[in-house]
Amino acid sequence: MGWTIAGVIVAGAIGLVSLALWAVTYFRANPKRRIEWKHTSRPVIGGDIPASDVEFKVQGIEVKNPHFNEFTMRSRSRADIGHASFDGGKPISVHVYGGAIAVSVFSGYLQLTDFTVHNPNASTFDYGPQLIRKGASTSFSFVSNGPAKVTVSRPLLNIDVEPMGSGISDKTLRIVTRWVPLVAGAALTLGVTVLVTEALNFRPGG
């Protein structure tokens, strides 16, 4: 009986630790409010073909070293982000260095409010104060002369605006949220089953 109780305690402990791990992982990966972004830049002319051997024009503009760029931003939150979260009404500004030609914007549920070309090598995409629903996203693509660089301002009050991948990855989150509850449930079920079985089979003085 002593070993049985010890086994139940161990199984229960495993279950509780597993559930605690699941809870910590989930809430760290899905904070109450958080904005994430990602930028990729890759050459249009690949392989062994030198860019200097190809004439590449976009909207009549010759681009010596064309790169295709994609930018994505999303709300990875468990709550909406309201207008009041924008400090002093400042927008989330995406600064692009390296030029932005042939821009295509896919707003989704996060609306672009302004686009400014400062000079041939610098542009800004602004996302002004608005209601950002949880899970809302936006993206845009463009061509640059050489690999573009992107920085994003952080005007939101007490809300992180960070590159994707700076927290727990989606793959890790899927593994933890799928398997840890199963392990915890199995451990708790086993412990309860053993305890009930022993209780039914227990005979005083036996």
C-alpha positions as a printed NumPy array, in Angstrom:
array([[  0.   ,   0.   ,   0.   ],
       [  2.921,   2.325,   0.84 ],
       [  4.441,   1.888,  -2.621],
       [  1.04 ,   2.448,  -4.185],
       [  0.595,   5.753,  -2.373],
       [  4.096,   6.779,  -3.395],
       [  3.283,   5.942,  -7.019],
       [  0.101,   7.988,  -6.877],
       [  2.   ,  10.926,  -5.433],
       [  4.637,  10.683,  -8.174],
       [  1.991,  10.429, -10.913],
       [  0.122,  13.388,  -9.468],
       [  3.309,  15.403,  -9.243],
       [  4.139,  14.645, -12.885],
       [  0.667,  15.714, -13.917],
       [  0.774,  18.97 , -11.964],
       [  4.273,  19.857, -13.207],
       [  3.216,  19.134, -16.781],
       [  0.166,  21.365, -16.463],
       [  2.285,  24.122, -14.917],
       [  4.775,  23.851, -17.797],
       [  1.933,  24.062, -20.309],
       [  0.456,  27.131, -18.621],
       [  3.788,  28.965, -18.416],
       [  4.653,  28.179, -22.033],
       [  1.24 ,  29.205, -23.35 ],
       [  1.064,  32.519, -21.517],
       [  4.667,  33.424, -22.392],
       [  4.022,  32.67 , -26.062],
       [  0.677,  34.474, -26.043],
       [  1.089,  37.518, -23.826],
       [ -1.93 ,  39.671, -23.186],
       [ -0.866,  42.165, -25.883],
       [  2.104,  41.965, -28.26 ],
       [  2.937,  43.016, -31.841],
       [  5.382,  40.961, -33.91 ],
       [  6.934,  41.659, -37.317],
       [  9.093,  39.928, -39.909],
       [ 11.067,  41.186, -42.919],
       [ 12.725,  39.108, -45.641],
       [ 14.852,  40.326, -48.552],
       [ 16.133,  38.094, -51.333],
       [ 17.787,  38.759, -54.707],
       [ 15.547,  38.676, -57.766],
       [ 18.413,  37.475, -59.956],
       [ 19.801,  34.275, -58.52 ],
       [ 22.143,  31.499, -59.507],
       [ 25.387,  32.231, -61.291],
       [ 24.055,  35.184, -63.3  ],
       [ 25.788,  38.441, -62.286],
       [ 23.307,  41.245, -61.671],
       [ 25.446,  43.485, -63.881],
       [ 24.646,  41.263, -66.899],
       [ 20.898,  41.82 , -66.581],
       [ 18.919,  45.003, -67.155],
       [ 16.089,  45.11 , -64.645],
       [ 13.483,  47.863, -64.628],
       [ 10.495,  48.435, -62.341],
       [  7.945,  51.064, -63.37 ],
       [ 10.537,  52.489, -65.741],
       [ 13.204,  52.714, -63.016],
       [ 16.388,  50.745, -63.583],
       [ 17.433,  48.709, -60.566],
       [ 21.06 ,  47.536, -60.569],
       [ 20.787,  44.938, -57.809],
       [ 17.071,  44.094, -57.455],
       [ 15.835,  42.424, -54.295],
       [ 12.29 ,  41.307, -53.524],
       [ 11.186,  42.212, -49.996],
       [  8.265,  41.094, -47.87 ],
       [  7.162,  42.594, -44.566],
       [  4.554,  41.118, -42.229],
       [  3.226,  42.432, -38.926],
       [  0.661,  40.798, -36.671],
       [ -0.941,  41.052, -33.263],
       [ -0.027,  38.006, -31.205],
       [ -2.278,  38.897, -28.332],
       [ -5.026,  37.546, -26.131],
       [ -6.732,  40.953, -26.076],
       [ -7.433,  43.796, -28.502],
       [ -5.176,  46.866, -28.619],
       [ -7.158,  50.121, -28.53 ],
       [ -6.495,  53.651, -29.777],
       [ -5.445,  54.776, -26.296],
       [ -2.449,  52.42 , -26.396],
       [ -0.737,  54.605, -29.005],
       [  1.471,  56.931, -26.939],
       [  0.575,  60.516, -27.852],
       [ -1.151,  59.322, -31.022],
       [  2.184,  58.265, -32.528],
       [  1.955,  55.579, -35.242],
       [  3.783,  52.3  , -35.492],
       [  6.337,  53.351, -38.117],
       [  8.09 ,  50.885, -40.404],
       [ 11.259,  52.521, -41.729],
       [ 12.647,  51.035, -44.938],
       [ 16.232,  51.783, -45.958],
       [ 17.344,  50.812, -49.446],
       [ 14.415,  52.149, -51.424],
       [ 10.913,  50.835, -51.947],
       [  9.719,  50.462, -55.546],
       [  6.494,  48.866, -56.82 ],
       [  4.915,  48.652, -53.387],
       [  1.987,  46.263, -52.934],
       [  0.053,  46.513, -49.661],
       [ -2.191,  43.802, -48.217],
       [ -3.804,  45.474, -45.218],
       [ -5.698,  42.593, -43.655],
       [ -7.191,  43.909, -40.397],
       [ -4.331,  46.259, -39.536],
       [ -4.673,  49.382, -41.675],
       [ -1.814,  51.337, -43.255],
       [ -2.569,  55.036, -42.647],
       [  0.366,  56.76 , -44.398],
       [  3.255,  56.04 , -46.751],
       [  6.074,  58.557, -47.16 ],
       [  9.054,  58.503, -49.531],
       [ 11.737,  60.636, -47.869],
       [ 14.344,  60.095, -50.598],
       [ 15.21 ,  57.329, -53.116],
       [ 16.718,  55.262, -50.312],
       [ 14.326,  55.829, -47.41 ],
       [ 10.592,  55.302, -46.976],
       [  8.196,  55.024, -44.049],
       [  5.003,  53.025, -43.656],
       [  2.814,  54.329, -40.802],
       [  0.102,  52.449, -38.93 ],
       [ -1.674,  55.18 , -36.971],
       [ -3.925,  54.865, -33.911],
       [ -6.603,  52.252, -34.543],
       [ -8.297,  49.279, -32.95 ],
       [ -6.008,  46.296, -33.484],
       [ -7.958,  43.103, -33.013],
       [ -6.196,  40.068, -31.582],
       [ -4.773,  38.107, -34.497],
       [ -4.971,  41.102, -36.879],
       [ -2.187,  41.28 , -39.462],
       [ -0.836,  43.295, -42.356],
       [  1.801,  42.801, -45.014],
       [  3.389,  44.551, -47.95 ],
       [  6.01 ,  43.76 , -50.578],
       [  8.379,  45.884, -52.625],
       [ 11.512,  45.857, -54.754],
       [ 14.721,  47.464, -53.487],
       [ 18.145,  48.165, -54.938],
       [ 20.188,  45.764, -52.85 ],
       [ 18.965,  44.112, -49.647],
       [ 16.718,  46.551, -47.782],
       [ 16.944,  47.114, -44.048],
       [ 13.87 ,  47.615, -41.872],
       [ 13.368,  49.07 , -38.403],
       [ 10.062,  49.392, -36.536],
       [  9.192,  52.009, -33.933],
       [  7.595,  51.053, -30.622],
       [  5.081,  53.756, -29.655],
       [  2.631,  51.495, -27.827],
       [  2.263,  51.888, -24.085],
       [  3.508,  48.812, -22.191],
       [  3.117,  46.667, -25.318],
       [  6.075,  44.942, -26.987],
       [  6.705,  45.459, -30.7  ],
       [  9.363,  42.877, -31.522],
       [ 10.689,  40.772, -34.435],
       [  9.061,  37.38 , -34.875],
       [ 11.129,  34.632, -33.324],
       [ 12.171,  36.685, -30.295],
       [  9.768,  34.665, -28.132],
       [  8.69 ,  31.029, -28.104],
       [  8.393,  29.644, -31.625],
       [  5.081,  28.496, -33.064],
       [  6.485,  24.969, -33.476],
       [  7.454,  24.735, -29.81 ],
       [  4.095,  26.145, -28.79 ],
       [  2.23 ,  23.556, -30.888],
       [  4.256,  20.698, -29.381],
       [  3.809,  21.88 , -25.807],
       [  0.113,  22.729, -26.08 ],
       [ -0.648,  19.408, -27.803],
       [  1.407,  16.892, -25.853],
       [  1.891,  18.295, -22.35 ],
       [ -1.854,  18.258, -21.495],
       [ -2.012,  14.663, -22.761],
       [  0.914,  13.611, -20.565],
       [ -0.539,  15.461, -17.594],
       [ -3.964,  13.929, -18.122],
       [ -2.522,  10.444, -18.484],
       [ -0.428,  10.799, -15.327],
       [ -3.342,  12.1  , -13.277],
       [ -5.709,   9.447, -14.65 ],
       [ -3.206,   6.699, -13.845],
       [ -2.737,   7.99 , -10.315],
       [ -6.469,   8.218,  -9.643],
       [ -7.107,   4.771, -11.188],
       [ -4.434,   3.12 ,  -9.039],
       [ -5.688,   4.854,  -5.924],
       [ -9.304,   3.856,  -6.558],
       [ -8.301,   0.269,  -7.36 ],
       [ -6.291,  -0.043,  -4.169],
       [ -9.121,   1.462,  -2.146],
       [-11.618,  -1.07 ,  -3.565],
       [ -9.26 ,  -3.966,  -2.89 ],
       [ -8.231,  -2.815,   0.576],
       [ -9.19 ,  -5.143,   3.411],
       [ -8.717,  -4.01 ,   7.034],
       [ -6.149,  -6.141,   8.774],
       [ -5.234,  -7.764,   5.455]])
